Amino acid sequence: MERIRKYLHDIDVSIHSIYDYLGAERDFFAYRNDKKLRRAVEREFEIIGEAVRRILEIDPGIEISEARKIVNMRNWVIHGYDMVDNTVVWGVISNDLPKLKQQIEHLIQTK
C-alpha cells in the first residue's frame, strides 16, 4: 500500500533526523541544555507518532511493537508540552528508538 510506505518513510526520516541532531556522542546534558535541540527532537517524535497513528488506521494489524505507546508519546509531547520530561524522552531515544528503527527498516523492505 502506497500510503503506508509513505508513512514508513516519514518515520525513517524522522528517526535519522533525531540521530543527526544528537550527533555521535548523544550527550544527555547537551540535549537537556539545548532548547532548540529538544524542540527539534520533540517535533520528530510528533511526526513519528502521527505517522504510526495513520498507519494503524489503514492496517491495525501492522507489526510495530509499542505502536500505541508511540502514538501516546506524540499526544503527550503535543498536548502536555509543559510537562515533557527530558529524562523520559532520552530514555525513549536510548532504549526504544533503535528497536523502532530496525522494525521500520524491515517494514520498508517488505511493504
Secondary structure, DSSP 4 states (H G I P E B T S, - for coil): -HHHHHHHHHHHHHHHHHHHHHTTT--HHHHHT-HHHHHHHHHHHHHHHHHHHHHHHH-TT---TTHHHHHHHHHHHHHTGGG--HHHHHHIIIIIHHHHHHHHHHHHHH-
